[in-house]
Amino acid sequence: MCRPSRSTKPVASPNLEKALRAHDRLGGHIVSGHVDGIGHVTHFAQVGESWELRIQAPVGMGKYLAYKGSITINGVSLTVNKVADTADGCEFSINLIPHTIENTALGTLEKGSRVNLEIDLIARYVERMLSNDAANPSVSPALQAGKSS
């Protein structure tokens, strides 16, 4: 079980997979395994042959969530189906197929479960590039000025 900082309540079991090797074909989302926030399950129910999973993400993460975008929940990279901003953050919906339920720990989730969330790596870069943070010394002066090196 993973425990978020300053909490004694465990987060549901994370999914563990081998890392992608540099020469492997990329066939999914790019994730790093970092936890960006802790969300909680607001709804989890079977709909036909699939399951709908709704999660409340903390304030600040909503700007990284988009319809058909990527989110990692407990180490499982998934596609977002719906996004709704709320006063407490952002609620998003995921459709889980039987293969995902059978081959990950996500099938054990229930309403109220706490989950680790990782935002999409590309969304991080886009947000950073659009932020125009000229005061950040990690950005070279050439890039700040819009010049190529």
MODAMO-V872237 format. One record per backbone hydrogen bond with DSSP energy under -1.0 kcal/mol. NH is the residue of the N-H (numbers start at 1). CO is the residue of the C=O. If there is no record, write none. Layout:
# MODAMO-V872237
NH CO
NH CO
This chain:
# MODAMO-V872237
7 4
11 2
12 114
15 74
24 21
36 117
37 117
39 115
40 56
41 113
42 54
43 54
45 52
47 50
50 47
51 96
52 45
53 94
54 43
55 92
56 40
57 90
61 58
64 61
65 62
68 80
69 66
71 78
72 118
73 76
74 116
76 73
78 71
80 69
81 93
82 93
84 91
86 89
89 86
90 57
91 84
92 55
93 82
94 53
96 51
101 97
102 98
103 99
108 105
109 106
112 41
113 110
115 39
117 37
118 72
121 30
124 120
125 121
126 122
127 123
128 124
129 125
130 126
134 132
136 133
139 136
144 140
145 141
147 142
